[in-house]
Amino acid sequence: MNAAKRTVTEERPHTPVKNRLPLFALIFYGIALLSAVLYLLFLVSERFADFFNRYISSVLRAALAHLTNLIPFSLAEFLLLLLPVLLFVVVRIGLRHYADSWRRVFLFCASVLSVAALLLALFALGFAPAYRGTTLDKKLALDRRDVSAEELYDTAMTLSRQIAKESEAITYSPATDFSVMPYGYEEMNARLLSAYDEICDEYAFIQRLNSRLKPVMLSKAMSYTHITGVYSFFTGEANINVDFPDYTIPYTAAHELSHQRGIAREDEANFMAFLVCIRSEDAYIRYSGYLNLYEYVASALYSASPTLYWEVYGTLPRSVTKEMAAYSDFFDQYRESVASEVSETVNNTFLTIQGTPGTKSYGMVVDLAVAYYRDTP
């Protein structure tokens, strides 16, 4: 008699679904909570903010800068361009694997938001204390106060003389009227770092750092936002818009490098960029520093006294005034744009939250410039 075959179906053991936050999310939220407590301490203690910025935040900024130095392009720009793809992938994973219950949806969203919490923590730990510490005028022992039209005139005249002196070594393009930077961005980077080393020898609060400037690939698109450079606190990179004329780039690069070294307020980053540029052994970098600061001072002088403004303007070399006119023509294509309005609103809101006067703070470098030349023999 043939025995019937018996089929036995073995049941696989059921793997229980974890209904709790993953460990990485708990760690990220823990770091964010710690950074929130520290941020409150920055708000109430200027001395603590100075200490943290100089001895702790500097380590984080340096670590990020050294890591991203290994990448020849801007990681921040790459991640920003990749963001739509990342969002699509995250939503797809959520719908496919975590949409079976509201609890699972909540845990998945909380896990995703923990990454955002970590990014906020990176800002709080690496850059926020620089907004709350001692102001640069006190660190440099400058007598910063309200300035008169006469003081603006004196400062503008001093800058005009320096511009005229440096312009003698500058080459200008007959086709565009713009000056020509005589080397590439890597060489400019090296020369700016050398100038920063000189500044670090004089001022101990400036972080010594070997970093790499990152030209933005989509610089022309970036120009519609009126942004000439940006420091990415979550990747530690100093990014520069290379669509703008050459004479603006060394100064802008020095500005972003100053953010990378813990100078957060925009007027202070502008002034530190000026000090670094004029300390350089390179004539073009010095020219960039003097001319960019002159434009800030001249704008304030024009508001105070158009007559004095035109008097100073008349002392500039013809090559320089032609370059300034060429810049105005260049900027016309970007002057009115929706992107610039959105960028202005976002940037102004961010800077205001950090306790500064918003985007107006860029122009407040004028006060520092006048104080510097008032106190300089």
C-alpha positions as CSV (number, residue, x, y, z in Angstrom):
1,M,0.0,0.0,0.0
2,N,1.3,3.3,-1.0
3,A,1.4,5.8,1.8
4,A,0.1,9.3,0.9
5,K,2.7,12.0,1.0
6,R,2.2,14.5,3.8
7,T,3.0,18.1,3.1
8,V,4.2,20.0,6.1
9,T,4.2,23.8,5.9
10,E,6.7,25.3,8.3
11,E,5.7,28.7,9.6
12,R,8.5,31.2,9.7
13,P,8.9,33.0,13.0
14,H,7.2,36.5,13.0
15,T,9.6,39.4,13.3
16,P,8.0,41.9,15.6
17,V,7.8,45.5,14.3
18,K,9.7,47.9,16.4
19,N,7.2,50.5,17.7
20,R,9.8,52.9,19.1
21,L,12.2,55.6,17.9
22,P,15.5,54.2,16.5
23,L,18.6,54.8,18.5
24,F,20.0,57.3,16.0
25,A,16.9,59.5,16.4
26,L,17.1,59.4,20.2
27,I,20.8,60.4,20.0
28,F,20.0,63.3,17.5
29,Y,17.2,64.6,19.8
30,G,19.5,64.4,22.8
31,I,22.2,66.4,21.0
32,A,19.5,68.9,20.0
33,L,18.2,69.2,23.6
34,L,21.8,69.8,24.8
35,S,22.4,72.5,22.2
36,A,19.1,74.2,23.1
37,V,20.3,74.5,26.7
38,L,23.6,75.8,25.6
39,Y,21.9,78.3,23.3
40,L,20.0,79.7,26.3
41,L,23.3,80.1,28.1
42,F,24.8,82.0,25.1
43,L,21.8,84.4,25.4
44,V,22.5,85.2,29.0
45,S,26.3,85.1,29.2
46,E,28.5,86.9,26.7
47,R,31.6,85.5,28.3
48,F,30.3,81.9,28.1
49,A,29.5,82.5,24.4
50,D,33.0,83.8,23.8
51,F,34.6,80.8,25.6
52,F,32.4,78.3,23.7
53,N,33.0,80.0,20.3
54,R,36.8,80.1,20.8
55,Y,37.5,76.7,22.3
56,I,34.6,74.3,21.4
57,S,32.8,75.7,18.4
58,S,36.1,76.2,16.7
59,V,36.9,72.4,16.9
60,L,33.5,71.6,15.3
61,R,34.0,74.1,12.5
62,A,37.6,72.9,11.9
63,A,36.5,69.3,11.8
64,L,33.8,70.0,9.2
65,A,36.1,72.2,7.2
66,H,38.9,69.5,7.1
67,L,36.4,66.8,6.1
68,T,34.9,68.8,3.3
69,N,38.3,70.0,2.1
70,L,38.7,66.5,0.7
71,I,35.8,67.2,-1.7
72,P,36.7,69.4,-4.7
73,F,33.1,70.7,-5.1
74,S,30.6,72.3,-2.7
75,L,29.0,69.5,-0.7
76,A,26.4,72.0,0.5
77,E,25.4,72.9,-3.0
78,F,25.3,69.2,-4.0
79,L,23.0,68.3,-1.1
80,L,20.8,71.3,-1.8
81,L,20.4,70.2,-5.5
82,L,19.8,66.6,-4.3
83,L,17.1,67.7,-1.8
84,P,14.1,67.0,-4.0
85,V,15.3,63.5,-4.7
86,L,16.0,62.9,-1.1
87,L,12.5,64.1,-0.1
88,F,11.0,61.9,-2.8
89,V,12.9,58.8,-1.5
90,V,11.9,59.5,2.1
91,V,8.2,59.9,1.3
92,R,8.3,56.8,-0.8
93,I,9.9,54.8,1.9
94,G,7.4,56.1,4.4
95,L,4.4,55.2,2.3
96,R,5.7,51.8,1.4
97,H,7.0,50.6,4.8
98,Y,5.5,52.7,7.6
99,A,1.9,53.6,6.5
100,D,0.2,50.6,8.1
101,S,-0.6,52.5,11.3
102,W,-0.7,56.0,12.6
103,R,1.8,55.1,15.3
104,R,4.2,53.9,12.7
105,V,3.7,57.1,10.6
106,F,4.4,59.2,13.7
107,L,7.6,57.3,14.5
108,F,8.8,57.6,10.9
109,C,8.1,61.3,10.8
110,A,9.8,61.8,14.2
111,S,12.9,59.9,12.9
112,V,13.1,62.1,9.8
113,L,12.7,65.3,11.9
114,S,15.5,64.1,14.1
115,V,17.9,64.8,11.2
116,A,16.5,68.4,11.0
117,A,17.0,68.6,14.8
118,L,20.7,67.6,14.3
119,L,21.2,70.3,11.7
120,L,19.8,72.9,14.1
121,A,22.1,71.5,16.8
122,L,25.1,71.9,14.4
123,F,24.2,75.6,14.0
124,A,23.7,76.1,17.8
125,L,27.0,74.3,18.7
126,G,29.2,75.6,15.8
127,F,28.0,79.1,14.9
128,A,25.4,80.5,17.2
129,P,27.7,81.5,20.1
130,A,29.6,83.8,17.6
131,Y,26.4,86.0,17.3
132,R,26.2,86.3,21.1
133,G,29.8,87.0,22.1
134,T,31.8,90.2,22.5
135,T,31.5,92.5,19.5
136,L,34.5,93.0,17.1
137,D,35.0,96.7,17.9
138,K,35.6,95.8,21.6
139,K,38.0,93.0,20.6
140,L,39.9,95.4,18.3
141,A,39.7,98.2,20.9
142,L,37.9,100.5,18.3
143,D,35.9,103.5,19.4
144,R,32.7,102.7,17.6
145,R,30.1,105.5,17.7
146,D,27.8,107.5,15.5
147,V,29.7,109.0,12.6
148,S,29.4,112.4,10.9
149,A,29.4,113.3,7.3
150,E,32.9,114.8,7.7
151,E,34.2,111.6,9.2
152,L,32.7,109.6,6.3
153,Y,34.4,112.0,4.0
154,D,37.8,111.6,5.6
155,T,37.5,107.8,5.6
156,A,36.4,107.8,1.9
157,M,39.3,110.0,1.0
158,T,41.7,107.7,2.7
159,L,40.3,104.7,0.9
160,S,40.4,106.6,-2.4
161,R,44.1,107.3,-2.0
162,Q,44.8,103.6,-1.2
163,I,42.7,102.5,-4.2
164,A,44.6,104.8,-6.5
165,K,47.9,103.5,-5.2
166,E,46.9,99.8,-5.7
167,S,45.3,100.4,-9.1
168,E,48.7,101.2,-10.6
169,A,49.5,97.4,-10.5
170,I,46.1,96.3,-11.7
171,T,45.2,95.2,-15.3
172,Y,41.9,96.2,-16.7
173,S,40.1,94.6,-19.6
174,P,39.4,97.1,-22.4
175,A,36.4,95.1,-23.6
176,T,34.6,95.1,-20.2
177,D,36.3,97.8,-18.1
178,F,36.6,95.2,-15.3
179,S,39.9,94.5,-13.6
180,V,41.4,91.1,-14.1
181,M,42.4,88.8,-11.3
182,P,45.8,87.5,-12.4
183,Y,45.4,83.9,-11.0
184,G,42.8,81.3,-10.4
185,Y,40.7,80.6,-7.3
186,E,43.0,78.1,-5.7
187,E,45.9,80.6,-5.8
188,M,43.6,83.3,-4.4
189,N,42.6,80.8,-1.7
190,A,46.3,80.3,-0.8
191,R,47.0,84.0,-0.7
192,L,44.0,84.7,1.5
193,L,45.0,82.0,3.9
194,S,48.5,83.5,4.1
195,A,46.9,86.8,4.9
196,Y,44.7,85.2,7.6
197,D,47.9,83.7,9.1
198,E,49.2,87.3,9.6
199,I,45.9,88.3,11.2
200,C,46.0,85.2,13.5
201,D,49.4,86.2,14.7
202,E,48.1,89.5,15.8
203,Y,44.6,88.6,17.1
204,A,44.4,85.4,19.2
205,F,40.6,85.3,18.9
206,I,40.8,84.6,15.1
207,Q,40.8,80.8,14.4
208,R,43.8,79.5,12.5
209,L,42.4,77.2,9.9
210,N,43.5,75.6,6.6
211,S,40.4,75.7,4.5
212,R,39.3,75.4,0.9
213,L,37.0,77.9,-0.9
214,K,34.2,76.3,-2.8
215,P,33.1,78.0,-6.1
216,V,29.4,77.5,-6.6
217,M,28.6,75.6,-9.8
218,L,25.3,77.4,-10.3
219,S,26.7,80.8,-9.6
220,K,24.7,82.6,-12.3
221,A,21.5,81.2,-10.9
222,M,22.7,82.2,-7.4
223,S,23.2,85.8,-8.7
224,Y,19.4,86.3,-9.0
225,T,19.3,86.0,-5.2
226,H,21.9,88.8,-4.8
227,I,24.0,86.4,-2.8
228,T,27.7,86.6,-3.5
229,G,28.8,84.0,-1.0
230,V,27.5,81.8,1.8
231,Y,29.0,79.9,4.7
232,S,27.4,76.5,5.2
233,F,27.5,75.8,8.9
234,F,26.4,72.1,8.5
235,T,29.2,71.3,6.0
236,G,31.8,73.9,7.2
237,E,32.3,75.2,3.7
238,A,32.9,78.8,2.5
239,N,31.1,79.0,-0.8
240,I,31.6,81.9,-3.3
241,N,29.5,83.1,-6.3
242,V,32.0,83.3,-9.1
243,D,29.6,84.9,-11.5
244,F,30.3,88.3,-10.1
245,P,33.2,90.5,-11.3
246,D,36.7,89.6,-10.3
247,Y,37.3,92.6,-8.0
248,T,34.4,91.5,-5.7
249,I,35.6,87.9,-5.3
250,P,38.7,88.1,-3.0
251,Y,36.8,90.4,-0.6
252,T,33.7,88.1,-0.7
253,A,35.9,85.0,-0.2
254,A,37.6,86.7,2.8
255,H,34.2,87.5,4.2
256,E,33.0,83.9,4.1
257,L,36.3,82.6,5.4
258,S,35.8,84.9,8.4
259,H,32.4,83.3,9.1
260,Q,34.3,80.0,8.9
261,R,36.6,81.3,11.7
262,G,33.9,82.3,14.0
263,I,33.1,85.9,13.0
264,A,29.3,85.7,12.6
265,R,27.8,89.2,12.5
266,E,27.8,90.5,8.9
267,D,29.3,93.9,9.5
268,E,32.1,92.3,11.5
269,A,32.7,89.7,8.8
270,N,32.8,92.6,6.2
271,F,35.4,94.4,8.3
272,M,37.5,91.4,9.0
273,A,37.5,90.7,5.3
274,F,38.9,94.2,4.7
275,L,41.6,93.8,7.3
276,V,42.6,90.4,5.8
277,C,42.7,91.8,2.3
278,I,44.8,94.8,3.0
279,R,47.2,92.6,5.0
280,S,47.9,90.5,1.9
281,E,51.1,90.8,0.0
282,D,49.2,90.6,-3.2
283,A,48.2,93.9,-4.9
284,Y,44.9,92.6,-6.4
285,I,43.6,91.3,-3.1
286,R,44.5,94.6,-1.4
287,Y,42.7,96.5,-4.2
288,S,39.6,94.3,-3.7
289,G,39.6,95.1,0.0
290,Y,40.0,98.8,-0.4
291,L,37.5,99.2,-3.2
292,N,34.7,97.0,-1.7
293,L,35.0,98.9,1.6
294,Y,35.0,102.2,-0.2
295,E,31.7,101.3,-1.9
296,Y,30.1,100.9,1.6
297,V,31.5,104.1,2.9
298,A,30.7,106.0,-0.3
299,S,27.1,104.9,-0.2
300,A,26.8,106.2,3.4
301,L,28.5,109.4,2.5
302,Y,26.1,110.0,-0.4
303,S,23.2,109.7,1.9
304,A,24.8,112.1,4.3
305,S,26.2,114.6,1.8
306,P,26.0,114.2,-2.0
307,T,28.3,117.2,-2.4
308,L,31.1,115.5,-0.4
309,Y,30.4,112.2,-2.1
310,W,31.1,113.7,-5.6
311,E,34.2,115.4,-4.3
312,V,35.7,112.1,-3.2
313,Y,34.5,110.4,-6.3
314,G,36.4,112.9,-8.4
315,T,39.7,111.7,-6.8
316,L,39.3,108.1,-8.0
317,P,41.3,107.0,-11.0
318,R,39.4,106.8,-14.3
319,S,40.0,103.1,-14.5
320,V,38.3,102.6,-11.1
321,T,35.2,104.7,-11.8
322,K,34.8,102.8,-15.1
323,E,35.0,99.5,-13.2
324,M,32.3,100.7,-10.8
325,A,30.1,101.8,-13.7
326,A,30.6,98.4,-15.4
327,Y,29.6,96.7,-12.1
328,S,26.3,98.7,-12.1
329,D,25.6,97.7,-15.7
330,F,26.4,94.1,-14.8
331,F,24.1,94.1,-11.8
332,D,21.1,95.5,-13.8
333,Q,20.3,92.0,-15.1
334,Y,19.8,90.8,-11.5
335,R,18.6,93.9,-9.8
336,E,14.8,93.1,-9.9
337,S,13.9,89.5,-9.2
338,V,11.5,87.5,-7.2
339,A,14.4,85.3,-6.0
340,S,16.2,88.3,-4.5
341,E,13.1,89.4,-2.6
342,V,12.6,85.9,-1.2
343,S,16.3,85.7,-0.3
344,E,16.3,89.1,1.3
345,T,13.3,88.2,3.5
346,V,14.8,84.9,4.6
347,N,18.2,86.4,5.3
348,N,16.8,89.4,7.1
349,T,14.6,87.1,9.3
350,F,17.5,84.8,10.1
351,L,19.8,87.7,11.0
352,T,17.1,89.4,13.1
353,I,16.5,86.2,15.1
354,Q,20.3,86.1,15.8
355,G,20.0,89.5,17.6
356,T,21.4,91.7,14.7
357,P,19.6,94.5,12.8
358,G,19.0,92.2,9.9
359,T,20.4,92.7,6.4
360,K,21.1,96.4,7.4
361,S,24.0,95.0,9.4
362,Y,26.1,94.5,6.2
363,G,26.3,98.3,5.8
364,M,27.1,98.9,9.4
365,V,30.7,98.0,8.5
366,V,31.0,101.8,7.8
367,D,31.0,102.5,11.5
368,L,33.9,100.1,12.0
369,A,35.8,101.6,9.0
370,V,35.5,105.1,10.4
371,A,36.5,104.0,13.9
372,Y,39.5,102.2,12.4
373,Y,40.8,105.2,10.5
374,R,39.9,107.5,13.3
375,D,42.1,105.5,15.7
376,T,44.8,104.7,13.2
377,P,47.7,107.3,13.2
